[in-house]
Amino acid sequence: MDFARAQKDIIEHITLIKSEVWTYEKEWRIIASLRNKTQSHEVLPYVPEEIGAVYLGCKIAKEDKEEIIEVTRRVYSTAKIFQAKKHDREFALIFREIT
């Protein structure tokens, strides 16, 4: 196996393999190569109706949270926004909708 193929396999494994414990999430993951290889990243637009919900982690920075909420409400107005919070007595997260 050549180095490029091995590297691709490792990236796919790290980003696409998910424990069966989390299958209830019905999460979608997308990997795409950059169209312009001189750039470090690329933003691909979504049709607003494709975004059903945005989930914020429990340790998200206040500034990031505010910006994500603002953009979501402006661009993806039909999407719900949820904030994670650690469960008080279990090893779990609770997601509450931000209205």
Order of alpha helices (4+ residues) and beta strands (2+ residues): alpha-beta-alpha-beta-beta
